[in-house]
Structures are given as structure tokens and as C-alpha cells.
Amino acid sequence: MTAYRPQLDRDSREWWERVARRDFAVQECDGCGTARFPARAFCPACRTEAWHWREVEPEGVVESWIVNHQPFMPGFGEPYVVVMVRLAAVPGCFVYGNWRGDRPPEPGRRVRGAYRRIDAGLTLVDWEPAEDDGSPDTHPARRKSSR
């Protein structure tokens, strides 16, 4: 079976290198200050090509998830859960990764990134429930259901 790996390109290479060092960052526009993920050559808000990396905590809330039945990489048992996480430090940014929870994810559940080294050339960011998951919910779907 062919392993599908992230394709490092001009825009994403440094992000993957940072993840390998366990540094989690988003791009921030030098022109208007808009933070963005994934990495791109120019700002979607003002079209400026000047930007820098801003380290943020790999924390957020579960926005959505899927159960994947397609084996994309050797060693990944299927099915497995992939979550879409809204970053706490940059609410307009979403990051995807494998779920490491004992129970299924829930919308609005607070999560923290967990680095997983696949091999010398690839480290992934998985997501696991945050230890302080009892804090107030930030997701509208969970707020509604708790009334």
C-alpha cells in the first residue's frame, strides 16, 4: 500500500519543520495582523505577502469530526477518528488531526494538541481532551444542549 504523506511545499515546509520541533505556530500578516492557517504566501484579508510565524498554544475546541475507513498510512488502524479543531488563540483557524480520546469527540469539547512522531521525516499533531475540560463551553451547540 502507498503511504499518503503531507506534501511539503513553499508554504507549508516551515510549518512541518516547526511541528517536528514541537512548535505550534500560525502565520500572522505584517500588514494587517490577520492570523491564518494553513500557511499561504499572501494574506487573504489584505493580500500582503509579508508575514511572520506566531507561536500559539495547540489548544482549541472540537468543531466537527469524521470516522475515516480509508487506510491512508501504514500502521494506522481503521476506522479512526479525525477531528476539526477551532484554535483557541485564533478562532478563525481550523486544524485537523487524529483523535486520541477514550470516548468519541463532542462539539465544543476542549482539546490540546499531542505530537506524534511517525518517522524521522514526519511528526503529526493529534488532538486529545484537555485536562481542564470542565471549564465553560465555547461552542454554541454544546451551550444549547446544556440548558
LINRA-V804277 format. One record per residue. N is the residue number from 0. RES is the residue in one letter. SS is DSSP state (A for helix, B for strand, O for the rest). Layout:
N:RES:SS ; N:RES:SS
This chain:
0:M:O ; 1:T:O ; 2:A:O ; 3:Y:O ; 4:R:O ; 5:P:O ; 6:Q:O ; 7:L:O ; 8:D:O ; 9:R:O ; 10:D:O ; 11:S:O ; 12:R:A ; 13:E:A ; 14:W:A ; 15:W:A ; 16:E:A ; 17:R:A ; 18:V:A ; 19:A:A ; 20:R:O ; 21:R:O ; 22:D:O ; 23:F:O ; 24:A:B ; 25:V:B ; 26:Q:B ; 27:E:B ; 28:C:B ; 29:D:O ; 30:G:O ; 31:C:O ; 32:G:O ; 33:T:O ; 34:A:B ; 35:R:B ; 36:F:O ; 37:P:O ; 38:A:O ; 39:R:O ; 40:A:O ; 41:F:O ; 42:C:O ; 43:P:O ; 44:A:O ; 45:C:O ; 46:R:O ; 47:T:O ; 48:E:O ; 49:A:O ; 50:W:B ; 51:H:B ; 52:W:B ; 53:R:B ; 54:E:B ; 55:V:O ; 56:E:O ; 57:P:O ; 58:E:B ; 59:G:B ; 60:V:B ; 61:V:B ; 62:E:B ; 63:S:B ; 64:W:B ; 65:I:B ; 66:V:B ; 67:N:B ; 68:H:O ; 69:Q:O ; 70:P:O ; 71:F:O ; 72:M:O ; 73:P:O ; 74:G:O ; 75:F:O ; 76:G:O ; 77:E:O ; 78:P:O ; 79:Y:B ; 80:V:B ; 81:V:B ; 82:V:B ; 83:M:B ; 84:V:B ; 85:R:B ; 86:L:B ; 87:A:O ; 88:A:O ; 89:V:O ; 90:P:O ; 91:G:O ; 92:C:O ; 93:F:B ; 94:V:B ; 95:Y:B ; 96:G:B ; 97:N:B ; 98:W:B ; 99:R:O ; 100:G:O ; 101:D:O ; 102:R:O ; 103:P:O ; 104:P:O ; 105:E:O ; 106:P:O ; 107:G:O ; 108:R:O ; 109:R:B ; 110:V:B ; 111:R:B ; 112:G:B ; 113:A:B ; 114:Y:B ; 115:R:B ; 116:R:B ; 117:I:B ; 118:D:B ; 119:A:O ; 120:G:O ; 121:L:B ; 122:T:B ; 123:L:B ; 124:V:B ; 125:D:B ; 126:W:B ; 127:E:B ; 128:P:B ; 129:A:O ; 130:E:O ; 131:D:O ; 132:D:O ; 133:G:O ; 134:S:O ; 135:P:O ; 136:D:O ; 137:T:O ; 138:H:O ; 139:P:A ; 140:A:A ; 141:R:A ; 142:R:A ; 143:K:A ; 144:S:A ; 145:S:O ; 146:R:O
